[in-house]
Every structure is written in structure tokens, then in C-alpha cells.
Amino acid sequence: MPSSVTGATATATATAPARRPRHRLSRVAFYAHLWLGVLSTITLLAISITGILLNHKRGLGLMPDVAHSPTAAFGDAIPLERLAYAALVAAPPDARPAWRPGDPVDLALIDRMDVRPRNGLVKVRLRDKAATEVTVDLASGTVLHVGARGDVFLQKLHSGEALGGPSFVLLSDFAAVALVLTLISGYWLWLAPKWSSGRGRTIAEDP
Amino acid sequence: MSLGVTALLVGLLVTPLVLLWWSHHLRRRSVRQQRAFWGAITGHCVAGALAVTFGMVPPAAWSGSDGIRGFFGLWALLLFPVLAGLAAALRRP
């Protein structure tokens, strides 16, 4: 038998036990990559599309963008209750079906009030289907804008909450973990054979 | 959890698992099973695209009965692969 072949056999025998755990790891990486990739595809597709839409929500007109400067000092701002009342009066009747002007402010109708002192405004978001947002001047109570927040539902869809509550955030978490594991296993499947062949060549070239 | 959301979760997680399991040693399976598999894969891909599209319809645009959105957004991922797989299996060669 030629000495080169004998040498190669000896090298293979010597490196085989060292390669075995890596081969097993590659097999696990391959199946993790395959199964997690297939399982999370549609979820990740939805998360990616909603993520892109949310990144460009202003440009796409999904949220009202009211340019405004303060008309008085922040200390002169009118009480929140009056701002909420002004917002409810200005809101479309569909957004506040049972409430009429003159009634006390119904807190059940209001989701949140986002005060922007540097812009001199408050954004009052209602709890209707369209997530109507009324922008009100902090100092005068003048309604600056009334419009729907299209990004609220997209945000809930992005997190998984839209499917039925906060517990569905776990679905989004699963997709994120699956993506990370798929990335890691993908890198392993790409680099491990190169590393193996590189080491094999080094051992073979070693006199 | 509503029946629709359960159908969505089954279509989203269980159907791909079943299809993956089915794809192992596909060449050793009968021609009818192979056709059913490719039908189910096609059905699932189409359903995935439809579910993502219809799922993004904002709540303000939802109708009272919400039938079309509910069907494509929640049920398609479960029903399309089954129906497309059956159709492909029963198709004459």
C-alpha cells in the first residue's frame, strides 16, 4: 500500500473521534434550522411586514403628525379633565356612542393621554375600533386634529397581542427565539465544514 | 380562546410540523401521497400569504360578521393545506 494512502488513513483514524461531536452538532444544527425555520416562517413574515410598516408609519400616514408650537407656558396648561372633555366633544360619534356633550368625562372611552409639553399639545387616544386620536392644544383646549391611529392595530399584530390578549406575546417571543437559533445554526452549517476541511488540510500537510 | 384563534394556532404551528414529518422519505411514499404532500404544501403557502394579507385589515374596516377576514385570516392556514392535499391526492394522473 502506498505510504500516502496509509498516512491519509491514519490521519482519518486519528481525527475521527474528534470530528464526531462536531458532526452530531451539525446534525442538530441542520434539523433545528429546518424545523424552526419552517415553524416560524409565517409568524416572522407577519412580524417583518408589520415592523416595516411601523418603521414608516409617519410616511405612510398611519398616524396623525401635527406640527405645533406651544402657545403659552406649560404652567398655564388647562386641566387634563377639560382637555379630555374637549377631545370627546370633537371625536366622531362612532368613537363615543353613548356619550353626549354635557355628560361628565367617561374614562372608559379614553385609552391614554400623551402630553407633549415641548409641542404644547396633548394626544387623547380613544378606545374605539379605529383608535381615534384627538390632538388638543395644551393652553387653550383648541382641537388641532382628529384622526385614526392606524399603527395601533399593527403594533398589536406585531407583538401578537391582536390575536387575543397579552399572552399571545409568547407567539412573537417564540418566533424571535426561533429566528436567533436559525441564524446561529445557519452560521454553524456554513462555517463548520470549512473549519473541518481547513483543519484536515493542515493535518494532512503536516509532515 | 375562540375557535378561530385555535384554528389559526393549529394552522400556524401544527400544520407545518405535520408537513415536515410527512416530507421525510417522501420518495419512498406512494405517488398519491407525494401528490397530496405537494398539494398541501402549495395550499399552506397560499394560505400563509392570504392570512398575512387579511390579518392586516385594520379593525375600523372590519364588518359586523367579519366572515371573509375570519376565514382567510384564521381558518385558511388549517383548511387550505387539507383541501389542497385532498384535491391533489384525488386528482387523476
Interface residues (C-beta under 8 A of the other chain):
Chain A: L34 W35 V38 L39 T41 I42 T43 L45 A46 I49 T50 L53 K129 A130 A131 A148 G150 F153 L154 L157 L163 G164 L171
Chain B: M1 S2 V5 L8 L9 L12 L13 P16 L17 L19 L20 G48 A51 V52 G55 M56 P58 P59 A60 W62 L77
